[in-house]
Amino acid sequence: MKSLLRLLTLVGLVLSSSLCIAQIQINPLPDQKPAVARPLSAHELTAADVEAWLDGLFPYGVKKNNIAGAVVVVVKDGQVLLAKGYGYADVSAKKPVDPMTTLFRVGSISKTFTWTAVMQLVEQGKLDLDADVNKYLDFTIPPRGGKPITLRELMTHTPGFEETMKNLGGNDPARLMSNEAWVKEWVPERIYPPGEVTAYSNYGAALAGYIVQRVSGQPFDDYIEQHILQPLGMQHATFRQPLPASLAPDMAKSYAKASEPARPFELVNAVAAGALSVSGGDMARFMIAQLQDGHDGDAQILRPQTAQLMHNFTHSSVPGLLPIALGFYHMDRNGQDIIGHGGDTELFHSDMALYLQQNVGVFVSIDGEDDGGLLRQLLNGFADRYFPALPQLPQPTLATAREHGALLVGRYIASRTAASSFMSMLKLLGQSQISMDKDGTLVTSDFKDLAEQPRHWREVKPFVWLDDASGSHLGALIQDGKLRWISYDEAAPVVVFMPVPGWQSAAWNLPLLSGVLVVFLLTVLLWPIAALVRRRYRQSPQLSVQATRWYRLSRVAALLYLLFTAGWLYVLKLADDSFANLGNGLDMTLRLIQLVGLVAVIGTLAVISNAWHAWREPGGWWRKANSTMLVLASLVALWFVFSLHLLCLHLNY
């Protein structure tokens, strides 16, 4: 009996304990972003140390590179660690840069605001990242191969659009276009299947901005203000152009060089892709909100799960190289998970880097035509100083280095290119080259390092090469045993480089083109010289009336080809000087150049007729030879005219 009572007592105790345990509520701690271990050599990230380091870098860099002004902001753990301005917002007035109020043009960093707006509408169920964008538009983006474009592809720069340059920017308020007008002006040709080839696209970002406007029912500027800028208290930030009267006095003037007069305020017609003006202090608020999964204090611009989706999604253009998230591209260094975005106008250069594991953000903007590498010095130096790489054994060079490297030797063209307009000239003039050194390393003269020197790459993983000097990687995508494209870490999130087919190679096309122009030039120069020689020695040409006519017309055709070439060189010079020159105001000039080219092409008939007469009528070997050379040069010129779309009917580019 006693044993039974003890057994019942024991069972009761067990049951009561179980009930007590069941009533205990265990609340797990929220997931923390894992921090990457820091070597003992790392400097402590404090305001005093950052300021001392920046003061050793920026005043000298600003002066050396003739930069008007700059701003640097560092945030940490939800607070502004340091915000500092260098140089002047107005050189002539000696007005210093105020990091909290001076506005800078940050170019494509604007896209991160557009992508944030897209994600806000995604979490509200108003947008679907994987739906056909035509669902949200009042005009049509034609499919390619039966495949439509999605917002996810716009955010990862894989919609397949060719490059767009016309009316991208300007400085004349009278010609300012809205974002809607710009995306509707013309739809770029889709030159790649969607979701496959990474090719940075301003048009894609501007299109996403128009979708935000359509779906929200608000003008794009209004939407950004009400749903991002105002909630975060960003009072010194706007997409509006020209600037509102309340902000105009705070805008840093636009300088090519500090020693030169200020230039007009830069306008961006692709508003959603690059029109943001913002102070360093306000960029700090945006960085903090992104680092804290969408909130800053009481302000919430994204739900945590939405921000994490945005930051954690990855699309890789080349295996083993840095990927792109949804709108933010990876800038990883020293084992740190870093996302961010760069931004360039003609006169401002900016960068933003978010250290997700460390809850640290860096923003820098420079007011000047050439930053002299200062941006990269800052970003690389910041990572190396405060988050240096852990010691590790050097990676050996693979035995396959020569075999695999040989597949990459050749010429490449960036995927971000024009294909249907005369700007396809850049596919000939903008080719990059990879060669192999004696030791089997790959050498790139165009993918330069911080010192603007060629890079040397050695294979450390199958089809992944390392530049020991910078830690950057170059990689190749091989499919079915064939090379599809290559890229390197700094470019891989937004652009790849595709092998140039032999018939397009500049290795023989440029010498051939030069030879053609030499033939035309000699033909034109020798024409009056021959006439003067005949007059000097009183020789009359032994040509029939018809032959004389075709002879003269053939020389006119050669002259027109030279003028046609000069016209396109002038256009390329305008583009190099300023993208503001590439707008509707250039249309009349382009048509005039094309008219000269059209007459030159028709004049090829005169060149052929001249050669026909030269071979049929009595005459010396020189006339037969030069007339034949002129025919060959004209036929080759026709190849360039039509393969480069120099006489295309439309003026979209």
ZINOR-V83963 format. One record per backbone hydrogen bond with DSSP energy under -0.5 kcal/mol. NH is the residue of the N-H (numbers start at 0). CO is the residue of the C=O. E is the energy in kcal/mol with one decimal. If there is no record, write none. Layout:
BEGIN
{{NH/CO/E} {NH/CO/E}}
END
This chain:
BEGIN
{{4/0/-2.5} {5/1/-2.6} {6/2/-2.1} {7/3/-2.5} {8/4/-2.6} {9/5/-2.4} {10/6/-2.4} {11/7/-2.5} {12/8/-2.4} {13/9/-2.2} {14/10/-2.6} {15/11/-2.8} {16/12/-2.4} {17/13/-2.2} {18/14/-2.5} {19/15/-2.3} {20/16/-2.7} {21/17/-2.5} {22/18/-1.2} {23/19/-0.7} {23/20/-1.1} {25/23/-0.6} {26/24/-0.6} {27/25/-0.7} {38/387/-0.5} {41/38/-1.7} {42/384/-2.5} {45/43/-1.7} {49/45/-2.6} {50/46/-2.5} {51/47/-2.2} {52/48/-2.4} {53/49/-2.9} {54/50/-2.6} {55/51/-0.9} {55/52/-0.6} {56/52/-0.7} {56/53/-1.0} {57/53/-3.4} {60/56/-1.9} {61/57/-3.3} {62/58/-1.9} {63/59/-3.0} {64/60/-2.1} {65/62/-1.2} {66/61/-2.7} {67/366/-1.6} {68/366/-0.9} {69/85/-2.7} {70/364/-2.2} {71/83/-2.6} {72/362/-2.8} {73/81/-3.1} {74/360/-2.5} {75/78/-2.8} {76/358/-2.2} {78/75/-1.5} {80/73/-2.1} {80/78/-0.7} {81/73/-2.0} {83/71/-2.8} {85/69/-3.1} {87/67/-2.8} {88/94/-3.0} {89/94/-1.5} {93/89/-0.6} {93/90/-1.0} {94/89/-2.3} {95/93/-0.7} {96/86/-1.7} {98/96/-0.6} {100/97/-0.6} {101/97/-2.7} {102/249/-2.3} {103/277/-2.4} {105/103/-0.7} {105/275/-1.7} {108/105/-2.0} {109/106/-2.0} {110/107/-1.6} {111/108/-1.3} {112/108/-0.6} {112/109/-1.2} {113/109/-1.6} {114/110/-3.1} {115/111/-1.6} {116/112/-2.2} {117/113/-2.1} {118/114/-2.3} {119/115/-1.9} {120/116/-1.7} {121/117/-1.7} {122/118/-2.4} {123/119/-0.9} {124/121/-1.7} {125/120/-2.3} {126/120/-1.3} {130/127/-1.6} {132/148/-2.7} {134/131/-2.1} {135/132/-2.2} {136/133/-0.9} {141/139/-0.7} {143/146/-2.0} {146/143/-1.6} {150/130/-0.5} {151/128/-2.6} {153/149/-1.7} {154/150/-2.6} {155/151/-1.2} {156/153/-0.9} {157/152/-3.0} {161/188/-2.1} {162/416/-2.4} {166/581/-3.3} {167/164/-1.8} {169/266/-1.9} {172/170/-0.7} {174/171/-2.0} {175/172/-1.3} {181/177/-2.2} {182/178/-2.2} {183/179/-1.5} {184/180/-1.0} {185/181/-0.7} {187/185/-0.6} {190/159/-2.2} {190/188/-0.9} {191/159/-1.3} {194/157/-3.7} {195/192/-1.4} {196/192/-0.8} {197/195/-0.5} {198/156/-2.8} {198/196/-0.6} {199/493/-2.1} {204/200/-1.4} {205/201/-2.5} {206/202/-2.7} {207/203/-1.9} {208/204/-2.0} {209/205/-1.9} {210/206/-2.0} {211/207/-2.2} {212/208/-1.9} {213/209/-2.7} {214/210/-2.8} {215/211/-2.3} {216/212/-1.6} {217/212/-0.5} {222/218/-2.6} {223/219/-2.4} {224/220/-2.1} {225/221/-2.7} {226/222/-2.3} {227/223/-1.9} {228/223/-2.3} {229/224/-3.1} {231/227/-1.5} {232/229/-1.5} {233/228/-3.1} {234/232/-1.5} {237/276/-2.3} {246/243/-1.6} {247/243/-2.0} {248/244/-0.6} {249/246/-1.7} {250/247/-1.5} {251/102/-2.4} {252/88/-2.6} {253/262/-0.7} {254/252/-0.6} {257/65/-2.7} {259/256/-1.8} {262/253/-3.8} {266/169/-3.3} {268/167/-1.5} {269/167/-1.1} {270/268/-2.3} {272/269/-1.7} {273/269/-1.0} {273/270/-1.1} {274/270/-2.2} {276/237/-2.6} {277/103/-2.3} {278/235/-1.8} {279/101/-0.5} {280/98/-2.0} {282/278/-1.9} {283/279/-1.6} {284/280/-1.0} {285/281/-1.7} {286/282/-2.6} {287/283/-2.5} {288/284/-2.1} {289/285/-2.1} {290/286/-2.8} {291/287/-1.9} {292/289/-1.2} {293/288/-3.1} {294/288/-0.7} {294/291/-0.7} {295/298/-2.4} {298/295/-1.9} {300/293/-3.3} {301/293/-1.3} {305/302/-0.5} {306/302/-2.6} {307/303/-2.6} {308/304/-1.9} {309/305/-2.3} {310/306/-2.4} {311/307/-2.9} {312/308/-1.5} {314/323/-2.0} {320/317/-2.0} {323/314/-2.2} {324/327/-3.5} {325/309/-2.2} {326/154/-1.1} {326/324/-1.7} {328/339/-2.2} {329/322/-2.2} {330/337/-3.2} {332/335/-0.9} {335/332/-2.2} {337/335/-1.0} {338/353/-2.1} {339/328/-1.8} {340/351/-1.8} {342/349/-2.3} {344/347/-2.5} {348/365/-2.2} {349/342/-3.1} {350/363/-2.4} {351/340/-1.8} {352/361/-2.7} {353/338/-3.4} {354/352/-0.5} {354/359/-3.6} {355/336/-1.7} {355/353/-1.2} {356/336/-0.5} {357/354/-0.5} {358/354/-1.2} {359/354/-1.6} {360/74/-2.1} {361/352/-2.7} {362/72/-2.6} {363/350/-2.4} {364/70/-2.1} {365/348/-2.7} {366/68/-3.2} {367/346/-1.7} {367/365/-1.0} {368/255/-2.5} {369/255/-0.6} {373/370/-1.9} {376/372/-2.1} {377/373/-2.3} {378/374/-2.6} {379/375/-2.6} {380/376/-2.0} {381/377/-2.7} {382/378/-1.8} {383/379/-2.4} {384/380/-2.0} {385/381/-2.5} {386/382/-2.0} {397/458/-2.7} {400/397/-1.4} {403/399/-3.2} {404/400/-2.5} {405/401/-2.0} {406/402/-0.6} {406/403/-0.9} {407/403/-0.6} {407/404/-1.3} {408/404/-1.0} {409/433/-1.8} {411/431/-2.8} {412/497/-2.2} {414/495/-3.0} {416/414/-1.5} {423/420/-2.0} {424/421/-1.7} {425/422/-1.8} {426/423/-1.6} {427/423/-0.5} {427/424/-1.4} {428/424/-2.3} {429/425/-2.4} {430/427/-0.5} {431/411/-2.7} {433/409/-2.8} {434/442/-2.2} {436/440/-3.2} {439/436/-1.8} {441/456/-2.6} {442/434/-3.1} {443/454/-2.0} {444/432/-0.8} {447/445/-1.9} {448/452/-1.9} {451/448/-2.1} {454/443/-2.2} {456/441/-2.8} {457/465/-2.1} {459/463/-2.3} {460/463/-1.8} {463/460/-2.6} {464/473/-3.7} {465/457/-3.0} {466/471/-2.8} {467/465/-0.8} {469/466/-0.7} {470/466/-3.0} {473/464/-2.6} {474/486/-2.5} {475/462/-1.8} {476/484/-2.8} {477/475/-0.7} {478/476/-0.5} {478/481/-2.7} {481/478/-2.0} {483/476/-3.0} {483/481/-0.5} {484/476/-0.8} {485/496/-2.5} {486/474/-1.8} {488/472/-2.4} {490/487/-1.7} {491/487/-3.1} {492/488/-0.6} {493/490/-2.2} {494/490/-2.1} {495/197/-0.9} {496/485/-3.3} {497/412/-2.8} {498/483/-0.5} {499/410/-2.4} {500/498/-0.5} {503/500/-1.9} {504/500/-0.6} {504/501/-1.1} {507/504/-1.0} {508/504/-2.1} {509/505/-1.4} {510/505/-0.5} {511/507/-1.9} {512/508/-2.9} {513/509/-2.7} {514/510/-2.5} {515/511/-2.3} {516/512/-2.3} {517/513/-2.1} {518/514/-2.2} {519/515/-2.3} {520/516/-2.7} {521/517/-2.9} {522/518/-2.4} {523/519/-2.3} {524/520/-2.7} {525/521/-2.8} {526/522/-1.0} {527/523/-0.8} {528/524/-1.1} {529/525/-3.0} {530/526/-1.7} {531/527/-2.4} {532/528/-2.5} {533/529/-2.3} {534/530/-2.2} {535/531/-2.8} {536/532/-2.3} {537/534/-0.7} {538/533/-3.0} {542/540/-1.1} {547/543/-2.6} {548/544/-2.0} {549/545/-2.3} {550/546/-2.4} {551/547/-2.2} {552/548/-2.5} {553/549/-2.3} {554/550/-1.4} {555/551/-1.9} {556/552/-2.2} {557/553/-1.8} {558/554/-2.1} {559/555/-2.4} {560/556/-2.2} {561/557/-1.8} {562/558/-2.2} {563/559/-2.6} {564/560/-2.2} {565/561/-2.4} {566/562/-2.2} {567/563/-1.7} {568/564/-2.2} {569/565/-2.0} {570/566/-1.8} {571/567/-2.4} {572/568/-2.0} {573/569/-2.2} {574/570/-2.3} {575/571/-2.2} {576/572/-2.3} {577/573/-2.5} {580/577/-1.5} {581/578/-1.6} {582/580/-1.5} {585/582/-2.2} {586/583/-1.6} {589/585/-2.4} {590/586/-2.5} {591/587/-2.0} {592/588/-2.4} {593/589/-2.6} {594/590/-2.3} {595/591/-2.1} {596/592/-2.2} {597/593/-2.8} {598/594/-2.2} {599/595/-2.1} {600/596/-2.5} {601/597/-2.4} {602/598/-2.3} {603/599/-0.6} {603/600/-1.3} {604/601/-1.8} {606/602/-1.7} {607/603/-2.3} {608/604/-2.4} {609/605/-2.4} {610/606/-1.9} {611/607/-2.3} {612/608/-2.2} {613/609/-2.1} {614/610/-1.9} {615/611/-1.3} {616/612/-2.5} {623/619/-1.4} {624/620/-2.7} {625/621/-2.8} {626/622/-1.9} {627/623/-1.8} {628/624/-2.5} {629/625/-1.9} {630/626/-1.7} {631/627/-2.4} {632/628/-2.5} {633/629/-2.2} {634/630/-2.4} {635/631/-2.2} {636/632/-2.2} {637/633/-1.9} {638/634/-1.5} {639/635/-1.8} {640/636/-2.6} {641/637/-2.2} {642/638/-2.4} {643/639/-1.8} {644/641/-0.8} {645/640/-2.4} {646/640/-0.6} {647/644/-1.3}}
END
